[in-house]
Amino acid sequence: MISWMQKHNKYLVWTIWVATIAFIGAGFVGWGSYNFGSKASSIAKVGDIEIKQSQLNMVYSSIYERYNQMMQGKLDEKKAKELGLVKQAFAQLAVQAKLLNFAQEMGIIVSDKELADTLENIKGFQKDGVFNKKIYEAYLGRQRLKAKTFESTLKNELTIQKTLALLHTDALPLEMKTFSAAMNVADKLKYKVLSSNDVNINIDEHKLKAFWEKQKNHFMTPRMYKLSVVWTPTKNTDVTEDEIRKFYDAHAFDYTDAAGKQLPFDAAKAEATKDLKIKKSKKSAQKRYIAFKKGKLQPSEDITLPVKDHTLSKEIWKDILQKNTGDITKPKVVGDQYATVKIEAVVEPRPMRFEEAKNDVSKLYTQQAKKDAMMKLAKHTLKTLAESNATVSGFVTLEKNDNLKMLNSTESLQFLQKLFTSLKEKGIISVSDKVVVYKIMAQKFLPVDQNKTNFVKQTVNQMKSRTFDTNLIKMLDAKYPTEVYMGGLTN
């Protein structure tokens, strides 16, 4: 999903831009506020439109929140940088500015009344269904925004919506008739489904090694960390029955069964005892950490582990990955003990030797060899399909995609989707890990279902809109050049 958004976000700007209002309505969650310095200065100019740093910050925050939700709250600034969220935010603003230039040139405006009405109708700013100025001002304060900046952004959004609405053209009767006819085409097929079971592969050591030689840089050892670890056990820490009971009473809500129901003391006692011992051992772990850091304590063991190995916890690995060789992490819990870790050395990935990579190479080689063999067999089958004992289907459509023999419902649908977008009377179509060799024996048009008029109209409108949007952006790119004043905003 993330990669799809990155690839297509340029053309989705008028859909994504509405996130400004959606973001507010969702409850004012402020994610990923990016520090671009002074909010008064411009970061770029597109045509006659200046793009302000405050605008970039607002859009970045909205994008950050969406990605964070998709990643279940695990997004951080480092990952945001890897994903290029700042560049995405600027790309949206740049396209928005081009549309605003176009609207300005066409004389399209949004009145103060239209702006006020829209602002008052944002549910996130309402109390009991009525606009509440205090809620609005509190939101602006949390987002560190001036009302003028936010309202200018909202006005720009409304201007774009009005511009695109004026450019929209509804589906024409001929377009609907043509598309409806295409939807109601039915094909009768002669086909054969091939799978990996239809080919035999012999793994030749020389071919396997040659395969590895060509792409050995794809088979790398994991990054390894040489670590010294000081363990602080907790299981021998003394705790009394009374202490366990008090600890349980204070943390009873932490102990639940699979259904989420709170466990009684007797059922939770073992877990509560372990947690209490960990808590009481924290000072001891901190003292051992200090002694280790000063060189007064020798490590419990020296180990070499690949990144994120389960010997240590996720929290410790997070610390390790942010530190340098020679650094020491503060004690953190691993199971029922504390671990203090010193990074002795980092062993960077290297290409595996053939013997090390052989198992992985064999799997990949076998997959590729089977794929090549299936395709070779498919080409031969296509030449002889007419004379073979291939399966003949009834008339099939995208909607009537009853399972074709040797294909499940999902594979049948995937095959037919590819078939009905192909111009070939016969051919080869890959579906999942199978290959379908087919020939269209007959074709007919089914009666048009009048009940699907709205669906046809909606589909035609979507197709027209996508085509129009793409061409509009191309036109605006050439018409309104972009001048960037700061680095890191474009590729």
N, C-alpha and C positions, 0 to 999 in steps of 0.2 A: 504494500500500500504506500509506504513512504517513498519508494523509488518512483512509483507511478505519479505521485503528486509532484515530485521534483521535476520529472520530465515534462508534465503537462501544465504546470502551474501558470505559465505565461498566458495560456489560452483560457484559463479558468478564473481570471482576475475578477470578472464581474460577479462570479458566483462566490469566490472566496472573500471578496471585499465585504460582503454582507456580514462576515464574521464579526465586524465591529459591533453591530447591534446584537448579534447572537451572543457574543462574548459578554456583553453587558448583562443581557437577560439571564445568562447562566449563573450569575451570582457574584460578579466582581472579583473573580479569582485572578490575582496579579502574578503571572508567571514570567520568568526570564526577562526581567527588565534589563535592557542593555544600555550601558553607559557610553553615549556617544559625545559627551562633553556638553558644550553650550547648546541649548535648545533654540537659540535665536538664529544661528547661522544656517546657511544653506549647504547641502551636501551635493546637490546636482541641479542642473537645469535641463528641462525637456521642452523644446520649442520655446514658448514664452512663460512656461510654468516653472517656478522654483520649488524644489523639494526640500523641506526642512528636516533637521535632525529629530525634532519632536514627532514628526509624522513617521519617520523610520522606526523610532522607539515604540510607537503605538502598534504599528503593524507587526513588528518583530515579536512583541509581547503576545499578540493574538495568535501568530503562527506557533510560537513556543508552546502555548497552552494546548493547541490542537494536537501537536506532536506528542506532548507529554501525556495527554489522555490516551492516544493510540499506543503509547509505550507503557501504559499503566503506571504512570508517575515516576518512571525511571530515567527520564531525560535530565541531563545536567548541561552546564555551559560547554564543557569539553565536547560532548556528543553533538550539541547544537552547532558547534563550529564545524565539526566533521560533516554534518548534514548540509552545511551551507545555508542555515536559516536566515542569516543576515542578507545574503545574496538573494534569497527568495523574497524577503521583505522588500528589498530595493527593486527587484524585478516587478513586483506587483505595483509599487508606487510609480515606476517608470511607465508602465502600461496605462495606469490610471491617469497619469499626467498627459499622455498622448490623447487619451479620450477626452480629457478636459480641454485640451487645446482645440480638438475638433469641435466640441460643444461650443466653445467660445467663438470659434470661427463661424459656426452656424447660427449664433445668436440665441442659444438655448440657456435659460437661466432658471434658478430656483428662488422663489420669493422668500422673504423673511417669515411670512405666514406659513408657507409650506414647511419650512425648517422647524418652526415652533410647533406645528401640529405633529410632525414626526417625532420630535423630542418628547413631547407630552405623552405620546402613545407607546413609548418604550416601556415595557412592563417592569423592567428592572428599576425604573425610576418612579414607580407608582406605589402608593399605599392606599389600600381599599379601592383600587381602580382609578385613583386620581393622582396626577403628577405631584411629586413631593420634592420641593426644592432642596430640602435638607439632605435627602437621600442622594440627589444629583450632586450636590456640593461635596458630600462625603466621598462619593466615588471619585470625583476629580482629585480630591486630596490624596486618596490612597494611590491613585495612578500618577500622582505628581504632574497633573495636567491643568492648564488654564482652560477656562470655559471657552475662550475665544478659539483655542487650538482645537478642542474637541468638536465644537460646533462648525468650524471651518471644514474639518474632516467629514463630518456628517453631511454638510451641504455639498461637498464634492461627490460623495456617494450618491446622493439624490440626483445630482446633475447627470451622473453617468447612467443611472437607472432610467431617467427620463429620455436621455439621448438614445439608448439602446431600444427603449420601447417605441420610439418614433421610427427607428430603422427596421423594426420587426415587420415581417410580412407573413401572413397566415398561409397555410397550405392551400394550393389551388386545386380545383376539381380534377384537372388532368394529372397532377402529381399524385393525388390520392388514388386515382384510378390505376395509374401505372404501378404504384407501390403495392396496392391491394392485389393486383394481378400477380405480381412477383411473389407475394406471400402465399398465394393459393396454387402455386405450381406443385404438381405431384410427380414423382419419378418412380419408375419401375426399374429395379436394378438386378444385374447379375454381378455377384461379388464373391470374394474369397477373403477370409480373415487369416492372416499369418501371425504367428507368435514365435517367441524364442524356442519353443518346443519343436518347431519345424526345421530348425537348423542345428547342425552339430559343429562344435568348435573344439579343435585340438590346440592346446596351449604349447607352442614351440618356445623353448628356452631362448633361442637366438632371436626370434621375433619379439619376445617379451622384453629382452634386454634392449633391442633396437627401439622399441616403443618407449621404454624408460629414458633412453639417451636423448630422445627428441624433446622430452618435457620434464627432465629430472628436476628442474628448478621449481616445479609445481609440487614436488614431494619434499617438504622441509621438516626438519626436526622442530619440536615446539621450543619456544623460548624457555630456558631453564633458569632457576634461581638457586644459587648456593647460599644456604641460610644457616645461621647459628640460632638455636632456639633454647630459651630458658622456660621450662615448664614449672608452673606453680599448682600442684595438686590441691584439691579442695575436699576430697572425700573423707579425709581424716580430721577435718575441722570439727571441733566439738560444738554441738548444739543440744539444747534441752527440749523436752516435750513442750514446756511452756512457751519457749521461743518459737518453736515451729507453729504452735497454735496461734500465737499473736501475728506471726508473719502471714499465715494463711488468711486470718481474718482481715488483714490489711490489703491482701492481694487476691481475695477469693474470686473476683471477676476474671482473673487470668486463667483459672482452671475450669475448663469446660469439656464436655464429651463431644462426640462427632456431630451431634445434633445441635451443639451450641448451648446445651443446658449446663448450668453451673454444677460442678462436682462437689459432693459433701467432703468434709475434712478427711475421713478415712480413705476415700478413693483418691484424694489429691495429696495425701500425706507424703508419699515417696517423692513426688515431683517438687512439692513445696520444700521438703528437706534439702533436696539437691540445690534448689535456688537459694535457700537461706545460707547454705555452706558457701556457695559462690559469692554471695554478698559479703559474708563475714571474712572471706579470704582476700578481698580486694586490696586492703592495706598491705597485706603481706606481699601480694603480687607487685604492688607499686614500689615497695622497699627493695625487692629483688631486681626490679627494673632499674632503679637508681644504682644499685650495686653493680649490675651488669654494665651499665653505661659508663661507670667510673673504672671499669676493669677489675673490680674486686670480686667478681663472681664469674665462674666458668660456665659455659653453656651446658645445658642438659644433653644436647646432641647436635650434631652437624648433619644436615640433610640437603639433598638437591631435589627440587620439585619443579614440574612444569607449571606454567601459569595457571592459577585458579584450581590447583589440585585440591581435592577434598580433605587432605590431611589438615589443612588450615581452613578457617572460616572465610566467608565472603568479605566480612568487615576487615579482616587482617589483610587479605589480598588487595582490597581497595587502598589500604594504607601503603602496602609494599609498592604498588604500581605508581604511587605518587612520590616515592622517595628515591634517593640515589644510593649507590654503593657506599657502604659504611654507615648508613643511617640505621637507627633502631626504632622499631615501632613500640608504642605504649602497650601495656598488657591488655589483651582482650580474651574473652571466653571462647574456648574450643571444647565442646562437649561439657565435661564436668571439671575442667581446669583452665588456668590462664596460660596464655602463650605470649612471650616477649620475643620478638624476632629481629635479628640483625642481618642486613643484606651484605653478604661477604663478596659476592660476585654475580654478574649476570652473563649467562651463556646465550649469545644470540643464535637465532635459527640458522641452520646450514642445510645445504642439499643432502638428503639421505644417500647413503651408499646403496647400491642395488640390493644387497642382502637385507638391509633395514626396510627398504621400501617395497620389497617383493610382494608381500600380501596385498598391499593397497594397489600396486601396479597391476597385479593379476586381476583384481576385481574390475578395475577400470578398463583394462585391455579386453577382458571377456565381454564386458558390456558393449564396448565399441565394435569388437569383432562380430558379436551377434547382430548388432544393428546393421553393420555393413553386409553381413551374410543375408539377413532378412531383406534388405533392399535389393540385393542381387537376385534373390529368389523372386521378389515381387516383380521386378522387371521382366524376368523370364515368364512368370505367371501371366502378366498382362498380355504378352504376345500370344499366349495359348489359351486365354480365358474363354474365348468363344467355343473352343472345342472341349473344354474341361467340364468336369461335373460340378461346377461352381453353384452356389445357392442363388435362387431367383426369389426376389422379394415381391411383396404386393406393392401397391402405390404408397409411397411414403412422403410425408411433408415434415416441416419443422415442428408442427403441432402434433401430428400423428406419427410420433417417433417410437412406435412399438419396438421393443428390443429386437434388433437384428441378431440372428444367430451368431453365437460366439462373442457378442458384445453385450455388456450390461447397459442399463438405462442411461447412465452418464456417458459411457463411450458411444452409444448410439446417437445421443444428442450432439456430442462433439463432432462425430463423423458427418452427420447431416448438416450441421452448421457450416463445416468446411465445404461439403459437397455443393450446397446451395449458394455459396459465394464463389464457386469455381466456374469457369467458362468451358471446361474440358468435358467432352462426352465420355471419355474414359481416362483412368489415371490411377494414381497411388496416393493414398492419404494415411498419414501416421496418426494414430490415436493411442494416447498413453504409451504402453510398451508393446503395442500391436501395430500391424500395417494392414490396411484394407485395400485390396485391388478391386476396382469396380468398372463397370460399363453400364451406361444408361440404355436400357432396352426400349423404353417408351416413356412418353411424357404427356401430361394432360393438365388442363386448368380446371380447378374445382369451382363450384358456384361461390360467389362472394357472400360472406356472412355479414349481413347488414348490421348485426348487433355489435360488430367490431369497428364501426365507423370512427368512434372516438379514439380508439387505440391507434388506428391507421393515421388519423389526423395528428395525434400526439407524436407518433414516430416520425412522420414526415417533417413536422415542425422542428423536432430535435435535430434531424439530419441537416435541414436547411440552416438552422442556427449554428451548428458546428462549422459548416462550410463557410457561412458568412463571417463568423467570428475569426476564423483563421485568415481569411482574405482581408478582413478589415485591419487586423493587426499588422499584416504585411504592408498594407498601404500606409498606415500610420507610422511604422518604423522608418519608411523612406521619407515621409512628409515632415516629421518632427524629430530632428537629431537630438541625441542625448549627450550632455557635457557633464562629466563627473568630476567633483572637486576633491574627493578623498579616496584613498585606496581601500581594497578589500570588499568592494561592493559589486564588482563584476568579475567574470572569469578572465 
